[in-house]
């Protein structure tokens, strides 16, 4: 019987995600910057620390853990030519009609409702920061980021939505305070 661990604490999932993302050139800071850029349009002087803490929090969620681990594994298998045809060619080329990579991203972003999904769509189209780099890098021979760029975009969308929720909750509390 296989006795390898399959259940992890949130801190363990966070650490495993950070390690796996780092192995592919992505940092927590990259995700926080996506959230800051997106929410900065709506919230002047947005605090980077809130964006960073939101990115950290998202990386500890089980859904994020499973999607990060699965998506990177698929990309790495494609880089090694270890998928069956025609999936090998479809994933390696990041075929625009494939869409399963976006589906994972959309599902992850959906943990933050319709706003999370909307934020993901905007990030997926505009490819800010590290996402643009991953998208271009993934076109090079021997490199595949078919799933990773969408997962990172979804992580940024989740962090961005969480930041918006934090600021809106603060605004609501401030509005309830009596005027002096």
C-alpha positions in Angstrom: 0.0 0.0 0.0 1.2 3.5 -0.9 1.7 5.6 2.2 2.6 8.9 0.6 0.8 11.9 2.1 -2.2 13.2 0.2 -3.8 15.6 2.7 -2.0 18.8 3.6 -2.5 21.7 6.0 -3.1 25.2 4.5 0.5 26.1 5.4 1.9 23.0 3.7 -0.2 23.7 0.6 1.1 27.3 0.5 4.7 26.1 0.8 4.3 23.4 -1.9 2.6 25.9 -4.2 5.3 28.6 -3.7 7.9 26.0 -4.4 6.2 24.6 -7.5 5.5 28.1 -8.9 9.1 29.3 -8.2 10.4 26.3 -10.1 8.5 27.8 -13.1 9.7 31.3 -12.5 6.6 32.7 -10.7 6.7 34.3 -7.3 4.1 35.5 -4.8 5.2 39.0 -5.6 4.3 38.5 -9.3 0.7 37.5 -8.3 0.4 40.4 -5.9 1.5 42.8 -8.6 -1.2 41.5 -10.9 -3.8 42.2 -8.1 -2.3 45.6 -7.4 -2.4 46.6 -11.0 -6.0 45.5 -11.6 -7.4 46.9 -8.4 -5.3 50.1 -8.6 -7.6 51.3 -11.3 -10.5 51.3 -8.8 -8.7 52.1 -5.5 -6.3 55.0 -5.5 -3.1 54.4 -3.4 -3.8 50.7 -3.0 -1.6 49.1 -0.4 0.7 46.5 -1.9 0.8 44.7 1.5 -2.9 43.9 1.2 -2.3 42.5 -2.4 0.6 40.4 -1.2 -1.3 39.0 1.8 -4.2 38.2 -0.5 -1.9 36.4 -2.9 -0.5 34.4 0.0 -3.9 33.5 1.3 -5.1 32.3 -2.2 -2.0 30.1 -2.5 -3.1 28.2 0.7 -6.5 27.2 -0.6 -7.1 23.5 -1.6 -8.6 24.4 -5.0 -5.5 26.5 -5.9 -3.3 23.8 -4.6 -4.8 21.1 -6.8 -4.9 23.3 -9.9 -1.4 24.6 -9.5 0.0 21.1 -9.0 -2.0 19.6 -11.8 -1.5 22.4 -14.3 2.3 22.5 -13.8 2.5 18.8 -14.0 0.7 18.7 -17.4 2.9 21.5 -18.7 6.0 19.6 -17.6 4.8 16.4 -19.1 4.2 18.2 -22.4 7.7 19.6 -22.3 9.1 16.1 -22.0 6.9 14.8 -24.8 5.2 12.4 -22.4 1.5 13.0 -23.3 -0.3 10.9 -25.9 -1.1 12.3 -29.3 -3.0 14.4 -30.1 -3.0 16.0 -26.6 0.8 16.2 -26.7 0.7 18.5 -29.8 -2.4 20.4 -28.7 -1.0 21.3 -25.3 2.5 21.9 -26.4 1.3 24.3 -29.1 -1.1 26.0 -26.7 -3.8 25.6 -29.3 -6.3 28.5 -29.0 -9.3 26.2 -29.5 -8.3 23.9 -26.7 -9.7 26.0 -23.8 -9.3 23.5 -21.0 -6.5 25.7 -19.6 -8.8 28.7 -19.5 -11.5 26.5 -18.0 -9.2 25.6 -15.0 -8.4 29.3 -14.6 -12.1 30.3 -14.8 -13.1 27.7 -12.3 -10.4 28.8 -9.8 -11.4 32.4 -10.2 -15.0 31.4 -9.7 -14.2 30.8 -6.1 -14.7 34.5 -5.8 -17.9 34.7 -7.7 -18.8 36.5 -10.9 -16.3 39.3 -10.1 -13.5 36.8 -9.8 -14.5 35.4 -13.2 -14.7 38.8 -14.7 -11.3 39.8 -13.3 -9.9 36.6 -14.7 -11.3 37.4 -18.2 -9.7 40.8 -18.1 -6.4 39.4 -17.0 -6.5 36.6 -19.6 -7.1 39.1 -22.4 -4.6 41.8 -21.3 -1.9 39.4 -19.9 -0.3 41.8 -17.3 3.1 41.3 -15.8 4.4 37.8 -15.4 1.5 36.4 -17.5 2.8 38.1 -20.7 6.3 36.7 -19.9 4.9 33.2 -19.4 2.8 33.4 -22.6 5.9 34.4 -24.7 8.2 32.0 -22.9 5.8 29.2 -23.6 6.2 29.6 -27.3 9.9 28.8 -27.2 11.1 25.3 -28.1 11.2 23.0 -25.1 9.0 25.2 -22.9 5.3 24.8 -22.2 3.2 27.2 -20.0 -0.2 26.3 -21.5 -1.8 25.8 -18.1 0.5 27.9 -16.0 -0.2 31.3 -17.6 -4.0 30.8 -17.0 -3.6 29.5 -13.5 -1.4 32.4 -12.6 -3.9 34.8 -14.1 -6.6 33.1 -12.0 -4.5 33.5 -8.9 -4.1 37.2 -9.7 -7.8 37.5 -10.3 -8.6 35.8 -7.0 -6.2 38.0 -5.1 -7.5 41.1 -6.9 -11.1 40.2 -5.9 -10.1 39.5 -2.3 -8.4 42.9 -2.2 -11.6 44.6 -3.6 -13.7 42.8 -0.9 -11.3 44.0 1.8 -11.5 47.7 0.6 -15.2 47.6 0.1 -15.8 46.2 3.6 -13.6 49.0 5.0 -15.6 51.6 3.0 -18.8 50.1 4.3 -17.6 50.3 7.9 -16.4 53.8 7.4 -19.8 54.8 6.0 -21.5 53.5 9.1 -19.4 55.6 11.5 -21.2 58.8 12.7 -19.9 62.0 11.3 -18.0 64.1 13.9 
